[in-house]
Amino acid sequence: MKRTKVIMLMFGILLVLVAGLVAAHEHNFTETKQLIDSGISCDKLTNEQFEEIGDYYMEQMHPGEAHEYMDEMMGGEGSESLKKMHINIARNTYCGESGGMMNGGMMNMMGGGNMMAGNYYSGYNILGWLFTILVITILVLTILLLINKLKGQGKNKHGR
C-alpha cells in the first residue's frame, strides 16, 4: 500500500513538471483578445497594447513554434526590433494603417538583414528541446530506479 502511494506521488510530480514545461511555452492572450473585441480606437492604445495586439495577430497567423521561430528571426524576445514589428503588425491589421512594416525597412526589423541570425536561434530551440527531453528522461529513469529499489525493500521485509 505504501509502495503504491510512493509510485503515485512520483508520477504526480513528473506530471506536474511536464505540465509546467508545456505551460511555460504558452502565451495567454485572453486580455489582448478582450481589448481587440472592445473595439477601442487606435489613438487610445499605448505602444505596449499595440505590441500585445501585434503579438496576438502574429500568433493567429503563425501559431506555436512557427511564431516563436519568427520572433527569434526578428531579434528575439525583449528585443526592440521585435517590439517594433509587433507594433507595426497591430497598426497594419487592427488600425488599417498601411506601410508600417516597410517604414524603416523590413530587413532592419529582422536584425539588420542578417538572415543567418534565424538559423542560430532555431538551433538554440532544438538544443532547448533536446535538453528538455534529456531532463524528462533522467526523471523517468530516476523514478523507475526508485520503484525497483522499493520493490527490493518490500521483498526483503517479507523474507522472499
CYANA upper distance limits for C-alpha pairs under 8 A (distance plus 0.5 A):
  1 MET  CA      5 LYS  CA      7.00
  2 LYS  CA      6 VAL  CA      6.85
  3 ARG  CA      7 ILE  CA      6.73
  3 ARG  CA    150 LEU  CA      7.31
  3 ARG  CA    151 LYS  CA      8.38
  4 THR  CA      8 MET  CA      6.62
  5 LYS  CA      9 LEU  CA      6.55
  6 VAL  CA     10 MET  CA      6.68
  7 ILE  CA     11 PHE  CA      6.78
  7 ILE  CA    147 ILE  CA      7.28
  8 MET  CA     12 GLY  CA      6.52
  9 LEU  CA     13 ILE  CA      6.70
 10 MET  CA     14 LEU  CA      6.75
 10 MET  CA    143 ILE  CA      7.07
 11 PHE  CA     15 LEU  CA      6.56
 11 PHE  CA    143 ILE  CA      8.44
 12 GLY  CA     16 VAL  CA      6.72
 13 ILE  CA     17 LEU  CA      6.73
 14 LEU  CA     18 VAL  CA      6.71
 14 LEU  CA    139 LEU  CA      7.80
 14 LEU  CA    140 VAL  CA      8.22
 15 LEU  CA     19 ALA  CA      6.53
 16 VAL  CA     20 GLY  CA      6.51
 17 LEU  CA     21 LEU  CA      6.82
 18 VAL  CA     22 VAL  CA      6.84
 18 VAL  CA    136 ILE  CA      8.23
 19 ALA  CA     23 ALA  CA      6.55
 20 GLY  CA     24 ALA  CA      6.55
 21 LEU  CA     25 HIS  CA      7.39
 22 VAL  CA     26 GLU  CA      7.38
 26 GLU  CA     64 GLY  CA      8.48
 29 PHE  CA     33 LYS  CA      6.45
 29 PHE  CA     56 TYR  CA      7.02
 30 THR  CA     34 GLN  CA      6.78
 31 GLU  CA     35 LEU  CA      6.68
 32 THR  CA     36 ILE  CA      6.75
 32 THR  CA     49 GLN  CA      8.34
 32 THR  CA     52 GLU  CA      6.91
 32 THR  CA     53 ILE  CA      6.59
 32 THR  CA     56 TYR  CA      7.59
 33 LYS  CA     37 ASP  CA      6.55
 33 LYS  CA     53 ILE  CA      8.44
 33 LYS  CA     56 TYR  CA      8.27
 34 GLN  CA     38 SER  CA      6.58
 35 LEU  CA     39 GLY  CA      7.58
 35 LEU  CA     40 ILE  CA      7.54
 36 ILE  CA     40 ILE  CA      7.56
 36 ILE  CA     53 ILE  CA      7.84
 36 ILE  CA     94 TYR  CA      8.49
 40 ILE  CA     44 LYS  CA      7.44
 40 ILE  CA     45 LEU  CA      8.06
 41 SER  CA     45 LEU  CA      7.60
 42 CYS  CA     91 ARG  CA      8.43
 42 CYS  CA     94 TYR  CA      8.45
 42 CYS  CA     95 CYS  CA      6.57
 45 LEU  CA     49 GLN  CA      6.40
 45 LEU  CA     50 PHE  CA      7.02
 46 THR  CA     50 PHE  CA      6.74
 47 ASN  CA     51 GLU  CA      6.51
 47 ASN  CA     87 ILE  CA      7.23
 48 GLU  CA     52 GLU  CA      6.79
 49 GLN  CA     53 ILE  CA      6.62
 50 PHE  CA     54 GLY  CA      6.52
 50 PHE  CA     86 HIS  CA      7.64
 50 PHE  CA     87 ILE  CA      5.41
 50 PHE  CA     88 ASN  CA      8.47
 50 PHE  CA     90 ALA  CA      6.07
 50 PHE  CA     91 ARG  CA      7.62
 51 GLU  CA     55 ASP  CA      6.58
 51 GLU  CA     83 LYS  CA      6.51
 51 GLU  CA     84 LYS  CA      8.03
 51 GLU  CA     86 HIS  CA      5.35
 51 GLU  CA     87 ILE  CA      4.98
 51 GLU  CA     90 ALA  CA      7.48
 52 GLU  CA     56 TYR  CA      6.59
 52 GLU  CA     86 HIS  CA      7.74
 52 GLU  CA     87 ILE  CA      8.36
 53 ILE  CA     57 TYR  CA      6.73
 53 ILE  CA     86 HIS  CA      7.91
 53 ILE  CA     87 ILE  CA      8.11
 53 ILE  CA     90 ALA  CA      6.05
 53 ILE  CA     94 TYR  CA      8.43
 54 GLY  CA     58 MET  CA      6.56
 54 GLY  CA     85 MET  CA      8.19
 54 GLY  CA     86 HIS  CA      4.68
 54 GLY  CA     87 ILE  CA      6.08
 54 GLY  CA     88 ASN  CA      7.61
 54 GLY  CA     89 ILE  CA      5.41
 54 GLY  CA     90 ALA  CA      4.69
 54 GLY  CA     91 ARG  CA      8.32
 54 GLY  CA     93 THR  CA      8.50
 55 ASP  CA     59 GLU  CA      6.71
 55 ASP  CA     86 HIS  CA      5.90
 55 ASP  CA     89 ILE  CA      8.48
 55 ASP  CA     90 ALA  CA      8.47
 56 TYR  CA     60 GLN  CA      6.87
 57 TYR  CA     61 MET  CA      6.79
 57 TYR  CA     89 ILE  CA      7.94
 57 TYR  CA     90 ALA  CA      7.79
 57 TYR  CA     93 THR  CA      8.33
 58 MET  CA     62 HIS  CA      6.36
 58 MET  CA     63 PRO  CA      8.07
 58 MET  CA     67 HIS  CA      7.21
 58 MET  CA     86 HIS  CA      8.16
 58 MET  CA     89 ILE  CA      8.13
 59 GLU  CA     63 PRO  CA      5.14
 59 GLU  CA     64 GLY  CA      7.45
 59 GLU  CA     67 HIS  CA      6.29
 62 HIS  CA     66 ALA  CA      5.93
 62 HIS  CA     67 HIS  CA      5.57
 63 PRO  CA     67 HIS  CA      5.97
 64 GLY  CA     68 GLU  CA      7.05
 65 GLU  CA     69 TYR  CA      6.51
 66 ALA  CA     70 MET  CA      6.69
 67 HIS  CA     71 ASP  CA      6.60
 68 GLU  CA     72 GLU  CA      6.80
 69 TYR  CA     73 MET  CA      6.77
 69 TYR  CA    118 GLY  CA      7.91
 69 TYR  CA    121 TYR  CA      8.07
 69 TYR  CA    122 SER  CA      6.95
 70 MET  CA     74 MET  CA      6.75
 70 MET  CA    118 GLY  CA      8.38
 71 ASP  CA     75 GLY  CA      7.08
 71 ASP  CA     76 GLY  CA      5.83
 71 ASP  CA     77 GLU  CA      7.18
 71 ASP  CA     82 LEU  CA      7.00
 72 GLU  CA     76 GLY  CA      4.48
 72 GLU  CA     77 GLU  CA      7.42
 72 GLU  CA    118 GLY  CA      6.68
 72 GLU  CA    121 TYR  CA      6.48
 72 GLU  CA    122 SER  CA      8.17
 73 MET  CA    110 MET  CA      6.37
 73 MET  CA    111 GLY  CA      7.86
 73 MET  CA    115 MET  CA      7.92
 73 MET  CA    117 ALA  CA      6.79
 73 MET  CA    118 GLY  CA      4.78
 73 MET  CA    121 TYR  CA      7.80
 74 MET  CA     81 SER  CA      6.82
 74 MET  CA     82 LEU  CA      5.85
 74 MET  CA     85 MET  CA      8.21
 74 MET  CA    109 MET  CA      6.32
 74 MET  CA    110 MET  CA      4.44
 74 MET  CA    111 GLY  CA      6.36
 74 MET  CA    118 GLY  CA      8.33
 75 GLY  CA     79 SER  CA      6.04
 75 GLY  CA     80 GLU  CA      8.08
 75 GLY  CA     81 SER  CA      6.33
 75 GLY  CA     82 LEU  CA      6.14
 75 GLY  CA    109 MET  CA      8.04
 75 GLY  CA    110 MET  CA      6.60
 75 GLY  CA    111 GLY  CA      5.98
 76 GLY  CA     82 LEU  CA      7.03
 77 GLU  CA     82 LEU  CA      7.55
 78 GLY  CA     82 LEU  CA      7.67
 78 GLY  CA     83 LYS  CA      7.68
 79 SER  CA     83 LYS  CA      6.91
 80 GLU  CA     84 LYS  CA      6.70
 81 SER  CA     85 MET  CA      6.71
 81 SER  CA    108 ASN  CA      8.06
 81 SER  CA    109 MET  CA      5.45
 81 SER  CA    110 MET  CA      7.42
 81 SER  CA    111 GLY  CA      7.47
 82 LEU  CA     86 HIS  CA      6.69
 82 LEU  CA    109 MET  CA      7.30
 82 LEU  CA    110 MET  CA      8.34
 83 LYS  CA     87 ILE  CA      6.67
 84 LYS  CA     88 ASN  CA      6.56
 84 LYS  CA    109 MET  CA      7.78
 85 MET  CA     89 ILE  CA      6.62
 85 MET  CA    101 MET  CA      7.34
 85 MET  CA    109 MET  CA      6.85
 86 HIS  CA     90 ALA  CA      6.79
 87 ILE  CA     91 ARG  CA      6.69
 88 ASN  CA     92 ASN  CA      6.53
 88 ASN  CA    100 GLY  CA      5.78
 88 ASN  CA    101 MET  CA      6.07
 89 ILE  CA     93 THR  CA      6.37
 89 ILE  CA     94 TYR  CA      8.46
 89 ILE  CA    100 GLY  CA      8.11
 89 ILE  CA    101 MET  CA      7.51
 90 ALA  CA     94 TYR  CA      5.68
 90 ALA  CA     95 CYS  CA      7.35
 91 ARG  CA     95 CYS  CA      5.38
 91 ARG  CA     96 GLY  CA      6.86
 91 ARG  CA     97 GLU  CA      6.11
 91 ARG  CA     98 SER  CA      8.49
 91 ARG  CA    100 GLY  CA      7.56
 92 ASN  CA     96 GLY  CA      5.31
 92 ASN  CA     97 GLU  CA      5.15
 92 ASN  CA     98 SER  CA      6.15
 92 ASN  CA     99 GLY  CA      8.07
 92 ASN  CA    100 GLY  CA      6.90
 92 ASN  CA    101 MET  CA      8.37
 93 THR  CA     97 GLU  CA      7.99
 99 GLY  CA    103 ASN  CA      6.55
101 MET  CA    105 GLY  CA      7.53
101 MET  CA    106 MET  CA      6.47
102 MET  CA    106 MET  CA      5.78
104 GLY  CA    108 ASN  CA      7.32
105 GLY  CA    109 MET  CA      7.36
106 MET  CA    110 MET  CA      7.19
107 MET  CA    111 GLY  CA      7.46
107 MET  CA    112 GLY  CA      6.23
107 MET  CA    113 GLY  CA      4.88
107 MET  CA    114 ASN  CA      8.41
108 ASN  CA    112 GLY  CA      4.74
108 ASN  CA    113 GLY  CA      6.25
109 MET  CA    113 GLY  CA      8.22
110 MET  CA    114 ASN  CA      7.53
110 MET  CA    115 MET  CA      7.97
111 GLY  CA    115 MET  CA      8.37
111 GLY  CA    117 ALA  CA      7.93
115 MET  CA    119 ASN  CA      8.07
116 MET  CA    120 TYR  CA      7.16
117 ALA  CA    121 TYR  CA      6.97
118 GLY  CA    122 SER  CA      6.60
119 ASN  CA    123 GLY  CA      6.66
120 TYR  CA    124 TYR  CA      6.91
121 TYR  CA    125 ASN  CA      6.83
122 SER  CA    126 ILE  CA      6.89
123 GLY  CA    127 LEU  CA      6.77
124 TYR  CA    128 GLY  CA      6.57
125 ASN  CA    129 TRP  CA      6.76
126 ILE  CA    130 LEU  CA      6.67
127 LEU  CA    131 PHE  CA      6.56
128 GLY  CA    132 THR  CA      6.70
129 TRP  CA    133 ILE  CA      6.63
130 LEU  CA    134 LEU  CA      6.60
131 PHE  CA    135 VAL  CA      6.68
132 THR  CA    136 ILE  CA      6.71
133 ILE  CA    137 THR  CA      6.52
134 LEU  CA    138 ILE  CA      6.67
135 VAL  CA    139 LEU  CA      6.70
136 ILE  CA    140 VAL  CA      6.66
137 THR  CA    141 LEU  CA      6.61
138 ILE  CA    142 THR  CA      6.52
139 LEU  CA    143 ILE  CA      6.69
140 VAL  CA    144 LEU  CA      6.67
141 LEU  CA    145 LEU  CA      6.61
142 THR  CA    146 LEU  CA      6.69
143 ILE  CA    147 ILE  CA      6.65
144 LEU  CA    148 ASN  CA      6.66
145 LEU  CA    149 LYS  CA      6.59
146 LEU  CA    150 LEU  CA      6.56
147 ILE  CA    151 LYS  CA      6.69
148 ASN  CA    152 GLY  CA      6.80
149 LYS  CA    153 GLN  CA      6.79
150 LEU  CA    154 GLY  CA      6.64
151 LYS  CA    155 LYS  CA      6.83
152 GLY  CA    156 ASN  CA      6.85
153 GLN  CA    157 LYS  CA      6.80
154 GLY  CA    158 HIS  CA      7.02
155 LYS  CA    159 GLY  CA      6.66
155 LYS  CA    160 ARG  CA      5.71
156 ASN  CA    160 ARG  CA      6.74
